Amino acid sequence: MKKLPSTIWPMLASLTGVCLLAGLLLSGTYYLTGDAIAETEKKQQEKAVKAVLPKYKKLETDTVNGMPRHKAFTRKGEYVGTAIESTVNGFGGPFTVMVGFNSDNKITGYQVLKHQETPGLGSKMTDWFVEDLAQWSPEGHPLKLKKDGGTVNAITAATISSRAFILAINQAIGACVDTRPDTATGATAKTKGGQHE
């Protein structure tokens, strides 16, 4: 019986060619759409900052603890609040929340910028916590779920997403509490645990 020729090398060559072609197509697509994606993300960020802060005329942006921080001022330079972009790992992967604070460091709102949480469960964080956060004050303790001894109701059947969301908010609180300028000196007031010293 005649021995059949080996087909492994032609198969390897074909697979290598397909992988190279796919890689080139993906990198080409990213190159062509990268700027558009970045522009869309920037507009989404600007829209979220406007949604969570009181009215303002100018922003100063920097980072604190690796998080983008947007300090807002009136036309005359009066401080009106800060928006913090906080990212944590949830049940489905990383998600990002923009959290707004007024000049008294009270939470004025939040916007979920991106997430991969389960639709109908963890995805409810986009509006589930509005009431709880509106009642929080800088004089209060860090936010915790009721299951963890706090006052915040977890999303039903989405405890991991809820804990991650509260972590994102607490990270934002920690990054915000040192941003309120001292009106007498113009220096930034140092705070501890959400309270001014």
PyMOL commands that place a pseudoatom at each C-alpha (Angstrom):
pseudoatom trace, name=CA, resn=MET, resi=1, chain=A, elem=C, hetatm=0, pos=[0.000, 0.000, 0.000]
pseudoatom trace, name=CA, resn=LYS, resi=2, chain=A, elem=C, hetatm=0, pos=[1.311, 3.416, -0.993]
pseudoatom trace, name=CA, resn=LYS, resi=3, chain=A, elem=C, hetatm=0, pos=[2.215, 5.768, 1.915]
pseudoatom trace, name=CA, resn=LEU, resi=4, chain=A, elem=C, hetatm=0, pos=[0.151, 8.971, 1.939]
pseudoatom trace, name=CA, resn=PRO, resi=5, chain=A, elem=C, hetatm=0, pos=[2.161, 12.205, 1.894]
pseudoatom trace, name=CA, resn=SER, resi=6, chain=A, elem=C, hetatm=0, pos=[2.182, 14.220, 5.135]
pseudoatom trace, name=CA, resn=THR, resi=7, chain=A, elem=C, hetatm=0, pos=[-0.166, 17.200, 5.137]
pseudoatom trace, name=CA, resn=ILE, resi=8, chain=A, elem=C, hetatm=0, pos=[1.034, 18.808, 8.380]
pseudoatom trace, name=CA, resn=TRP, resi=9, chain=A, elem=C, hetatm=0, pos=[3.349, 21.347, 6.727]
pseudoatom trace, name=CA, resn=PRO, resi=10, chain=A, elem=C, hetatm=0, pos=[0.794, 22.666, 4.246]
pseudoatom trace, name=CA, resn=MET, resi=11, chain=A, elem=C, hetatm=0, pos=[-1.756, 22.915, 7.096]
pseudoatom trace, name=CA, resn=LEU, resi=12, chain=A, elem=C, hetatm=0, pos=[0.718, 24.816, 9.291]
pseudoatom trace, name=CA, resn=ALA, resi=13, chain=A, elem=C, hetatm=0, pos=[1.510, 27.174, 6.409]
pseudoatom trace, name=CA, resn=SER, resi=14, chain=A, elem=C, hetatm=0, pos=[-2.202, 27.783, 5.799]
pseudoatom trace, name=CA, resn=LEU, resi=15, chain=A, elem=C, hetatm=0, pos=[-2.925, 28.436, 9.489]
pseudoatom trace, name=CA, resn=THR, resi=16, chain=A, elem=C, hetatm=0, pos=[0.063, 30.787, 9.761]
pseudoatom trace, name=CA, resn=GLY, resi=17, chain=A, elem=C, hetatm=0, pos=[-1.141, 32.693, 6.717]
pseudoatom trace, name=CA, resn=VAL, resi=18, chain=A, elem=C, hetatm=0, pos=[-4.677, 32.992, 8.108]
pseudoatom trace, name=CA, resn=CYS, resi=19, chain=A, elem=C, hetatm=0, pos=[-3.344, 34.206, 11.503]
pseudoatom trace, name=CA, resn=LEU, resi=20, chain=A, elem=C, hetatm=0, pos=[-1.088, 36.795, 9.859]
pseudoatom trace, name=CA, resn=LEU, resi=21, chain=A, elem=C, hetatm=0, pos=[-3.928, 38.053, 7.685]
pseudoatom trace, name=CA, resn=ALA, resi=22, chain=A, elem=C, hetatm=0, pos=[-6.303, 38.281, 10.687]
pseudoatom trace, name=CA, resn=GLY, resi=23, chain=A, elem=C, hetatm=0, pos=[-3.643, 40.156, 12.696]
pseudoatom trace, name=CA, resn=LEU, resi=24, chain=A, elem=C, hetatm=0, pos=[-3.077, 42.609, 9.860]
pseudoatom trace, name=CA, resn=LEU, resi=25, chain=A, elem=C, hetatm=0, pos=[-6.818, 43.210, 9.466]
pseudoatom trace, name=CA, resn=LEU, resi=26, chain=A, elem=C, hetatm=0, pos=[-7.287, 43.773, 13.207]
pseudoatom trace, name=CA, resn=SER, resi=27, chain=A, elem=C, hetatm=0, pos=[-4.352, 46.155, 13.498]
pseudoatom trace, name=CA, resn=GLY, resi=28, chain=A, elem=C, hetatm=0, pos=[-5.506, 48.013, 10.387]
pseudoatom trace, name=CA, resn=THR, resi=29, chain=A, elem=C, hetatm=0, pos=[-9.021, 48.356, 11.798]
pseudoatom trace, name=CA, resn=TYR, resi=30, chain=A, elem=C, hetatm=0, pos=[-7.649, 49.667, 15.099]
pseudoatom trace, name=CA, resn=TYR, resi=31, chain=A, elem=C, hetatm=0, pos=[-5.405, 52.125, 13.248]
pseudoatom trace, name=CA, resn=LEU, resi=32, chain=A, elem=C, hetatm=0, pos=[-8.348, 53.423, 11.217]
pseudoatom trace, name=CA, resn=THR, resi=33, chain=A, elem=C, hetatm=0, pos=[-10.813, 53.620, 14.137]
pseudoatom trace, name=CA, resn=GLY, resi=34, chain=A, elem=C, hetatm=0, pos=[-8.513, 54.389, 17.097]
pseudoatom trace, name=CA, resn=ASP, resi=35, chain=A, elem=C, hetatm=0, pos=[-8.919, 58.168, 16.855]
pseudoatom trace, name=CA, resn=ALA, resi=36, chain=A, elem=C, hetatm=0, pos=[-12.696, 57.911, 16.490]
pseudoatom trace, name=CA, resn=ILE, resi=37, chain=A, elem=C, hetatm=0, pos=[-12.908, 55.631, 19.542]
pseudoatom trace, name=CA, resn=ALA, resi=38, chain=A, elem=C, hetatm=0, pos=[-10.750, 58.006, 21.609]
pseudoatom trace, name=CA, resn=GLU, resi=39, chain=A, elem=C, hetatm=0, pos=[-12.882, 60.975, 20.524]
pseudoatom trace, name=CA, resn=THR, resi=40, chain=A, elem=C, hetatm=0, pos=[-16.091, 59.129, 21.456]
pseudoatom trace, name=CA, resn=GLU, resi=41, chain=A, elem=C, hetatm=0, pos=[-14.678, 58.233, 24.890]
pseudoatom trace, name=CA, resn=LYS, resi=42, chain=A, elem=C, hetatm=0, pos=[-13.612, 61.864, 25.447]
pseudoatom trace, name=CA, resn=LYS, resi=43, chain=A, elem=C, hetatm=0, pos=[-17.109, 63.147, 24.581]
pseudoatom trace, name=CA, resn=GLN, resi=44, chain=A, elem=C, hetatm=0, pos=[-18.668, 60.526, 26.865]
pseudoatom trace, name=CA, resn=GLN, resi=45, chain=A, elem=C, hetatm=0, pos=[-16.344, 61.640, 29.674]
pseudoatom trace, name=CA, resn=GLU, resi=46, chain=A, elem=C, hetatm=0, pos=[-17.200, 65.341, 29.144]
pseudoatom trace, name=CA, resn=LYS, resi=47, chain=A, elem=C, hetatm=0, pos=[-20.922, 64.546, 29.099]
pseudoatom trace, name=CA, resn=ALA, resi=48, chain=A, elem=C, hetatm=0, pos=[-20.611, 62.549, 32.345]
pseudoatom trace, name=CA, resn=VAL, resi=49, chain=A, elem=C, hetatm=0, pos=[-18.702, 65.372, 34.075]
pseudoatom trace, name=CA, resn=LYS, resi=50, chain=A, elem=C, hetatm=0, pos=[-21.459, 67.846, 33.143]
pseudoatom trace, name=CA, resn=ALA, resi=51, chain=A, elem=C, hetatm=0, pos=[-24.140, 65.415, 34.334]
pseudoatom trace, name=CA, resn=VAL, resi=52, chain=A, elem=C, hetatm=0, pos=[-22.652, 64.864, 37.818]
pseudoatom trace, name=CA, resn=LEU, resi=53, chain=A, elem=C, hetatm=0, pos=[-21.464, 68.383, 38.697]
pseudoatom trace, name=CA, resn=PRO, resi=54, chain=A, elem=C, hetatm=0, pos=[-23.204, 71.665, 39.477]
pseudoatom trace, name=CA, resn=LYS, resi=55, chain=A, elem=C, hetatm=0, pos=[-22.951, 74.258, 36.671]
pseudoatom trace, name=CA, resn=TYR, resi=56, chain=A, elem=C, hetatm=0, pos=[-19.398, 75.404, 36.006]
pseudoatom trace, name=CA, resn=LYS, resi=57, chain=A, elem=C, hetatm=0, pos=[-17.393, 77.370, 33.457]
pseudoatom trace, name=CA, resn=LYS, resi=58, chain=A, elem=C, hetatm=0, pos=[-13.925, 75.830, 33.602]
pseudoatom trace, name=CA, resn=LEU, resi=59, chain=A, elem=C, hetatm=0, pos=[-12.274, 72.578, 34.597]
pseudoatom trace, name=CA, resn=GLU, resi=60, chain=A, elem=C, hetatm=0, pos=[-8.843, 71.700, 35.901]
pseudoatom trace, name=CA, resn=THR, resi=61, chain=A, elem=C, hetatm=0, pos=[-7.979, 68.054, 35.273]
pseudoatom trace, name=CA, resn=ASP, resi=62, chain=A, elem=C, hetatm=0, pos=[-5.280, 66.022, 36.969]
pseudoatom trace, name=CA, resn=THR, resi=63, chain=A, elem=C, hetatm=0, pos=[-4.963, 62.561, 38.476]
pseudoatom trace, name=CA, resn=VAL, resi=64, chain=A, elem=C, hetatm=0, pos=[-4.994, 61.384, 42.066]
pseudoatom trace, name=CA, resn=ASN, resi=65, chain=A, elem=C, hetatm=0, pos=[-4.230, 57.784, 43.020]
pseudoatom trace, name=CA, resn=GLY, resi=66, chain=A, elem=C, hetatm=0, pos=[-4.263, 56.997, 39.293]
pseudoatom trace, name=CA, resn=MET, resi=67, chain=A, elem=C, hetatm=0, pos=[-7.819, 58.316, 38.835]
pseudoatom trace, name=CA, resn=PRO, resi=68, chain=A, elem=C, hetatm=0, pos=[-8.718, 61.262, 36.578]
pseudoatom trace, name=CA, resn=ARG, resi=69, chain=A, elem=C, hetatm=0, pos=[-9.987, 64.162, 38.707]
pseudoatom trace, name=CA, resn=HIS, resi=70, chain=A, elem=C, hetatm=0, pos=[-11.869, 67.137, 37.249]
pseudoatom trace, name=CA, resn=LYS, resi=71, chain=A, elem=C, hetatm=0, pos=[-12.124, 70.200, 39.515]
pseudoatom trace, name=CA, resn=ALA, resi=72, chain=A, elem=C, hetatm=0, pos=[-14.828, 72.658, 38.436]
pseudoatom trace, name=CA, resn=PHE, resi=73, chain=A, elem=C, hetatm=0, pos=[-14.911, 76.432, 38.896]
pseudoatom trace, name=CA, resn=THR, resi=74, chain=A, elem=C, hetatm=0, pos=[-17.180, 79.363, 38.076]
pseudoatom trace, name=CA, resn=ARG, resi=75, chain=A, elem=C, hetatm=0, pos=[-16.097, 82.084, 35.649]
pseudoatom trace, name=CA, resn=LYS, resi=76, chain=A, elem=C, hetatm=0, pos=[-14.782, 84.041, 38.658]
pseudoatom trace, name=CA, resn=GLY, resi=77, chain=A, elem=C, hetatm=0, pos=[-12.713, 81.077, 39.840]
pseudoatom trace, name=CA, resn=GLU, resi=78, chain=A, elem=C, hetatm=0, pos=[-14.967, 79.940, 42.689]
pseudoatom trace, name=CA, resn=TYR, resi=79, chain=A, elem=C, hetatm=0, pos=[-14.736, 76.204, 43.355]
pseudoatom trace, name=CA, resn=VAL, resi=80, chain=A, elem=C, hetatm=0, pos=[-18.035, 74.388, 42.696]
pseudoatom trace, name=CA, resn=GLY, resi=81, chain=A, elem=C, hetatm=0, pos=[-17.125, 70.708, 42.844]
pseudoatom trace, name=CA, resn=THR, resi=82, chain=A, elem=C, hetatm=0, pos=[-15.092, 67.766, 41.637]
pseudoatom trace, name=CA, resn=ALA, resi=83, chain=A, elem=C, hetatm=0, pos=[-15.761, 64.775, 39.386]
pseudoatom trace, name=CA, resn=ILE, resi=84, chain=A, elem=C, hetatm=0, pos=[-13.700, 61.624, 39.903]
pseudoatom trace, name=CA, resn=GLU, resi=85, chain=A, elem=C, hetatm=0, pos=[-13.400, 58.775, 37.401]
pseudoatom trace, name=CA, resn=SER, resi=86, chain=A, elem=C, hetatm=0, pos=[-13.100, 55.539, 39.390]
pseudoatom trace, name=CA, resn=THR, resi=87, chain=A, elem=C, hetatm=0, pos=[-12.413, 52.106, 37.861]
pseudoatom trace, name=CA, resn=VAL, resi=88, chain=A, elem=C, hetatm=0, pos=[-12.719, 48.745, 39.651]
pseudoatom trace, name=CA, resn=ASN, resi=89, chain=A, elem=C, hetatm=0, pos=[-13.173, 45.081, 38.754]
pseudoatom trace, name=CA, resn=GLY, resi=90, chain=A, elem=C, hetatm=0, pos=[-16.765, 43.873, 38.927]
pseudoatom trace, name=CA, resn=PHE, resi=91, chain=A, elem=C, hetatm=0, pos=[-18.347, 40.484, 38.280]
pseudoatom trace, name=CA, resn=GLY, resi=92, chain=A, elem=C, hetatm=0, pos=[-17.970, 40.767, 34.494]
pseudoatom trace, name=CA, resn=GLY, resi=93, chain=A, elem=C, hetatm=0, pos=[-14.682, 42.678, 34.395]
pseudoatom trace, name=CA, resn=PRO, resi=94, chain=A, elem=C, hetatm=0, pos=[-13.536, 46.280, 34.872]
pseudoatom trace, name=CA, resn=PHE, resi=95, chain=A, elem=C, hetatm=0, pos=[-16.077, 49.083, 34.979]
pseudoatom trace, name=CA, resn=THR, resi=96, chain=A, elem=C, hetatm=0, pos=[-15.749, 52.844, 35.334]
pseudoatom trace, name=CA, resn=VAL, resi=97, chain=A, elem=C, hetatm=0, pos=[-17.946, 55.278, 37.260]
pseudoatom trace, name=CA, resn=MET, resi=98, chain=A, elem=C, hetatm=0, pos=[-17.819, 59.096, 37.167]
pseudoatom trace, name=CA, resn=VAL, resi=99, chain=A, elem=C, hetatm=0, pos=[-18.765, 60.437, 40.604]
pseudoatom trace, name=CA, resn=GLY, resi=100, chain=A, elem=C, hetatm=0, pos=[-19.609, 64.098, 41.239]
pseudoatom trace, name=CA, resn=PHE, resi=101, chain=A, elem=C, hetatm=0, pos=[-19.154, 66.060, 44.470]
pseudoatom trace, name=CA, resn=ASN, resi=102, chain=A, elem=C, hetatm=0, pos=[-20.222, 69.610, 45.274]
pseudoatom trace, name=CA, resn=SER, resi=103, chain=A, elem=C, hetatm=0, pos=[-18.110, 72.171, 47.164]
pseudoatom trace, name=CA, resn=ASP, resi=104, chain=A, elem=C, hetatm=0, pos=[-19.215, 70.583, 50.475]
pseudoatom trace, name=CA, resn=ASN, resi=105, chain=A, elem=C, hetatm=0, pos=[-18.006, 67.154, 49.260]
pseudoatom trace, name=CA, resn=LYS, resi=106, chain=A, elem=C, hetatm=0, pos=[-21.544, 65.772, 49.092]
pseudoatom trace, name=CA, resn=ILE, resi=107, chain=A, elem=C, hetatm=0, pos=[-22.199, 63.371, 46.226]
pseudoatom trace, name=CA, resn=THR, resi=108, chain=A, elem=C, hetatm=0, pos=[-24.173, 65.138, 43.497]
pseudoatom trace, name=CA, resn=GLY, resi=109, chain=A, elem=C, hetatm=0, pos=[-24.552, 62.161, 41.166]
pseudoatom trace, name=CA, resn=TYR, resi=110, chain=A, elem=C, hetatm=0, pos=[-22.834, 59.417, 39.240]
pseudoatom trace, name=CA, resn=GLN, resi=111, chain=A, elem=C, hetatm=0, pos=[-22.671, 58.046, 35.716]
pseudoatom trace, name=CA, resn=VAL, resi=112, chain=A, elem=C, hetatm=0, pos=[-21.485, 54.562, 34.750]
pseudoatom trace, name=CA, resn=LEU, resi=113, chain=A, elem=C, hetatm=0, pos=[-19.167, 55.158, 31.785]
pseudoatom trace, name=CA, resn=LYS, resi=114, chain=A, elem=C, hetatm=0, pos=[-18.591, 51.534, 30.817]
pseudoatom trace, name=CA, resn=HIS, resi=115, chain=A, elem=C, hetatm=0, pos=[-19.243, 48.110, 32.272]
pseudoatom trace, name=CA, resn=GLN, resi=116, chain=A, elem=C, hetatm=0, pos=[-19.500, 44.420, 31.410]
pseudoatom trace, name=CA, resn=GLU, resi=117, chain=A, elem=C, hetatm=0, pos=[-21.877, 43.415, 34.192]
pseudoatom trace, name=CA, resn=THR, resi=118, chain=A, elem=C, hetatm=0, pos=[-24.696, 40.930, 33.639]
pseudoatom trace, name=CA, resn=PRO, resi=119, chain=A, elem=C, hetatm=0, pos=[-27.706, 42.526, 31.882]
pseudoatom trace, name=CA, resn=GLY, resi=120, chain=A, elem=C, hetatm=0, pos=[-30.684, 42.746, 34.229]
pseudoatom trace, name=CA, resn=LEU, resi=121, chain=A, elem=C, hetatm=0, pos=[-28.520, 42.116, 37.315]
pseudoatom trace, name=CA, resn=GLY, resi=122, chain=A, elem=C, hetatm=0, pos=[-25.226, 43.975, 37.811]
pseudoatom trace, name=CA, resn=SER, resi=123, chain=A, elem=C, hetatm=0, pos=[-26.118, 46.359, 34.982]
pseudoatom trace, name=CA, resn=LYS, resi=124, chain=A, elem=C, hetatm=0, pos=[-28.816, 47.822, 37.279]
pseudoatom trace, name=CA, resn=MET, resi=125, chain=A, elem=C, hetatm=0, pos=[-26.039, 49.799, 38.996]
pseudoatom trace, name=CA, resn=THR, resi=126, chain=A, elem=C, hetatm=0, pos=[-26.610, 52.551, 36.418]
pseudoatom trace, name=CA, resn=ASP, resi=127, chain=A, elem=C, hetatm=0, pos=[-29.523, 53.816, 38.532]
pseudoatom trace, name=CA, resn=TRP, resi=128, chain=A, elem=C, hetatm=0, pos=[-29.901, 51.468, 41.539]
pseudoatom trace, name=CA, resn=PHE, resi=129, chain=A, elem=C, hetatm=0, pos=[-27.794, 53.480, 44.027]
pseudoatom trace, name=CA, resn=VAL, resi=130, chain=A, elem=C, hetatm=0, pos=[-29.016, 57.035, 43.268]
pseudoatom trace, name=CA, resn=GLU, resi=131, chain=A, elem=C, hetatm=0, pos=[-31.093, 57.417, 46.434]
pseudoatom trace, name=CA, resn=ASP, resi=132, chain=A, elem=C, hetatm=0, pos=[-28.500, 55.886, 48.794]
pseudoatom trace, name=CA, resn=LEU, resi=133, chain=A, elem=C, hetatm=0, pos=[-25.712, 58.102, 47.464]
pseudoatom trace, name=CA, resn=ALA, resi=134, chain=A, elem=C, hetatm=0, pos=[-27.836, 61.253, 47.643]
pseudoatom trace, name=CA, resn=GLN, resi=135, chain=A, elem=C, hetatm=0, pos=[-28.278, 60.645, 51.394]
pseudoatom trace, name=CA, resn=TRP, resi=136, chain=A, elem=C, hetatm=0, pos=[-24.556, 60.175, 52.108]
pseudoatom trace, name=CA, resn=SER, resi=137, chain=A, elem=C, hetatm=0, pos=[-22.675, 63.059, 53.705]
pseudoatom trace, name=CA, resn=PRO, resi=138, chain=A, elem=C, hetatm=0, pos=[-18.934, 63.658, 54.208]
pseudoatom trace, name=CA, resn=GLU, resi=139, chain=A, elem=C, hetatm=0, pos=[-19.468, 63.402, 57.965]
pseudoatom trace, name=CA, resn=GLY, resi=140, chain=A, elem=C, hetatm=0, pos=[-20.746, 59.846, 57.512]
pseudoatom trace, name=CA, resn=HIS, resi=141, chain=A, elem=C, hetatm=0, pos=[-18.823, 56.610, 57.488]
pseudoatom trace, name=CA, resn=PRO, resi=142, chain=A, elem=C, hetatm=0, pos=[-17.517, 55.013, 54.276]
pseudoatom trace, name=CA, resn=LEU, resi=143, chain=A, elem=C, hetatm=0, pos=[-20.326, 53.478, 52.256]
pseudoatom trace, name=CA, resn=LYS, resi=144, chain=A, elem=C, hetatm=0, pos=[-21.061, 49.790, 52.884]
pseudoatom trace, name=CA, resn=LEU, resi=145, chain=A, elem=C, hetatm=0, pos=[-23.744, 47.364, 51.844]
pseudoatom trace, name=CA, resn=LYS, resi=146, chain=A, elem=C, hetatm=0, pos=[-26.269, 46.320, 54.503]
pseudoatom trace, name=CA, resn=LYS, resi=147, chain=A, elem=C, hetatm=0, pos=[-24.838, 42.792, 54.195]
pseudoatom trace, name=CA, resn=ASP, resi=148, chain=A, elem=C, hetatm=0, pos=[-21.488, 44.248, 55.313]
pseudoatom trace, name=CA, resn=GLY, resi=149, chain=A, elem=C, hetatm=0, pos=[-22.862, 46.310, 58.198]
pseudoatom trace, name=CA, resn=GLY, resi=150, chain=A, elem=C, hetatm=0, pos=[-23.650, 49.470, 56.239]
pseudoatom trace, name=CA, resn=THR, resi=151, chain=A, elem=C, hetatm=0, pos=[-26.785, 51.208, 55.001]
pseudoatom trace, name=CA, resn=VAL, resi=152, chain=A, elem=C, hetatm=0, pos=[-26.749, 50.613, 51.236]
pseudoatom trace, name=CA, resn=ASN, resi=153, chain=A, elem=C, hetatm=0, pos=[-29.108, 48.072, 49.654]
pseudoatom trace, name=CA, resn=ALA, resi=154, chain=A, elem=C, hetatm=0, pos=[-27.329, 45.623, 47.332]
pseudoatom trace, name=CA, resn=ILE, resi=155, chain=A, elem=C, hetatm=0, pos=[-28.719, 44.885, 43.894]
pseudoatom trace, name=CA, resn=THR, resi=156, chain=A, elem=C, hetatm=0, pos=[-30.808, 41.733, 44.215]
pseudoatom trace, name=CA, resn=ALA, resi=157, chain=A, elem=C, hetatm=0, pos=[-28.778, 38.664, 43.096]
pseudoatom trace, name=CA, resn=ALA, resi=158, chain=A, elem=C, hetatm=0, pos=[-25.755, 40.851, 42.231]
pseudoatom trace, name=CA, resn=THR, resi=159, chain=A, elem=C, hetatm=0, pos=[-23.741, 41.173, 45.439]
pseudoatom trace, name=CA, resn=ILE, resi=160, chain=A, elem=C, hetatm=0, pos=[-20.335, 41.078, 43.714]
pseudoatom trace, name=CA, resn=SER, resi=161, chain=A, elem=C, hetatm=0, pos=[-21.325, 43.900, 41.336]
pseudoatom trace, name=CA, resn=SER, resi=162, chain=A, elem=C, hetatm=0, pos=[-22.801, 45.863, 44.252]
pseudoatom trace, name=CA, resn=ARG, resi=163, chain=A, elem=C, hetatm=0, pos=[-19.651, 45.534, 46.362]
pseudoatom trace, name=CA, resn=ALA, resi=164, chain=A, elem=C, hetatm=0, pos=[-17.509, 46.553, 43.403]
pseudoatom trace, name=CA, resn=PHE, resi=165, chain=A, elem=C, hetatm=0, pos=[-19.701, 49.588, 42.755]
pseudoatom trace, name=CA, resn=ILE, resi=166, chain=A, elem=C, hetatm=0, pos=[-19.463, 50.693, 46.405]
pseudoatom trace, name=CA, resn=LEU, resi=167, chain=A, elem=C, hetatm=0, pos=[-15.674, 50.215, 46.221]
pseudoatom trace, name=CA, resn=ALA, resi=168, chain=A, elem=C, hetatm=0, pos=[-15.588, 52.497, 43.148]
pseudoatom trace, name=CA, resn=ILE, resi=169, chain=A, elem=C, hetatm=0, pos=[-17.598, 55.157, 44.998]
pseudoatom trace, name=CA, resn=ASN, resi=170, chain=A, elem=C, hetatm=0, pos=[-15.403, 54.919, 48.110]
pseudoatom trace, name=CA, resn=GLN, resi=171, chain=A, elem=C, hetatm=0, pos=[-12.285, 55.243, 45.934]
pseudoatom trace, name=CA, resn=ALA, resi=172, chain=A, elem=C, hetatm=0, pos=[-13.785, 58.403, 44.428]
pseudoatom trace, name=CA, resn=ILE, resi=173, chain=A, elem=C, hetatm=0, pos=[-14.610, 59.737, 47.908]
pseudoatom trace, name=CA, resn=GLY, resi=174, chain=A, elem=C, hetatm=0, pos=[-11.020, 59.145, 48.974]
pseudoatom trace, name=CA, resn=ALA, resi=175, chain=A, elem=C, hetatm=0, pos=[-9.714, 60.978, 45.914]
pseudoatom trace, name=CA, resn=CYS, resi=176, chain=A, elem=C, hetatm=0, pos=[-12.136, 63.883, 46.333]
pseudoatom trace, name=CA, resn=VAL, resi=177, chain=A, elem=C, hetatm=0, pos=[-11.828, 64.760, 49.979]
pseudoatom trace, name=CA, resn=ASP, resi=178, chain=A, elem=C, hetatm=0, pos=[-8.578, 66.702, 49.509]
pseudoatom trace, name=CA, resn=THR, resi=179, chain=A, elem=C, hetatm=0, pos=[-9.788, 68.867, 46.604]
pseudoatom trace, name=CA, resn=ARG, resi=180, chain=A, elem=C, hetatm=0, pos=[-11.881, 71.515, 48.307]
pseudoatom trace, name=CA, resn=PRO, resi=181, chain=A, elem=C, hetatm=0, pos=[-9.829, 74.758, 48.294]
pseudoatom trace, name=CA, resn=ASP, resi=182, chain=A, elem=C, hetatm=0, pos=[-9.492, 76.746, 51.504]
pseudoatom trace, name=CA, resn=THR, resi=183, chain=A, elem=C, hetatm=0, pos=[-11.268, 80.008, 50.647]
pseudoatom trace, name=CA, resn=ALA, resi=184, chain=A, elem=C, hetatm=0, pos=[-9.067, 82.070, 52.956]
pseudoatom trace, name=CA, resn=THR, resi=185, chain=A, elem=C, hetatm=0, pos=[-5.702, 80.923, 51.649]
pseudoatom trace, name=CA, resn=GLY, resi=186, chain=A, elem=C, hetatm=0, pos=[-6.518, 79.281, 48.323]
pseudoatom trace, name=CA, resn=ALA, resi=187, chain=A, elem=C, hetatm=0, pos=[-4.719, 76.166, 49.579]
pseudoatom trace, name=CA, resn=THR, resi=188, chain=A, elem=C, hetatm=0, pos=[-6.316, 72.775, 49.307]
pseudoatom trace, name=CA, resn=ALA, resi=189, chain=A, elem=C, hetatm=0, pos=[-7.927, 71.597, 52.523]
pseudoatom trace, name=CA, resn=LYS, resi=190, chain=A, elem=C, hetatm=0, pos=[-6.566, 68.300, 53.819]
pseudoatom trace, name=CA, resn=THR, resi=191, chain=A, elem=C, hetatm=0, pos=[-9.183, 65.844, 54.922]
pseudoatom trace, name=CA, resn=LYS, resi=192, chain=A, elem=C, hetatm=0, pos=[-9.255, 62.533, 56.672]
pseudoatom trace, name=CA, resn=GLY, resi=193, chain=A, elem=C, hetatm=0, pos=[-11.801, 59.795, 56.131]
pseudoatom trace, name=CA, resn=GLY, resi=194, chain=A, elem=C, hetatm=0, pos=[-14.191, 62.087, 54.264]
pseudoatom trace, name=CA, resn=GLN, resi=195, chain=A, elem=C, hetatm=0, pos=[-14.057, 64.837, 56.900]
pseudoatom trace, name=CA, resn=HIS, resi=196, chain=A, elem=C, hetatm=0, pos=[-12.201, 68.123, 56.862]
pseudoatom trace, name=CA, resn=GLU, resi=197, chain=A, elem=C, hetatm=0, pos=[-9.515, 68.371, 59.527]
for i in range(1, 197): cmd.bond("trace and resi %d" % i, "trace and resi %d" % (i + 1))
show_as sticks, trace
zoom trace
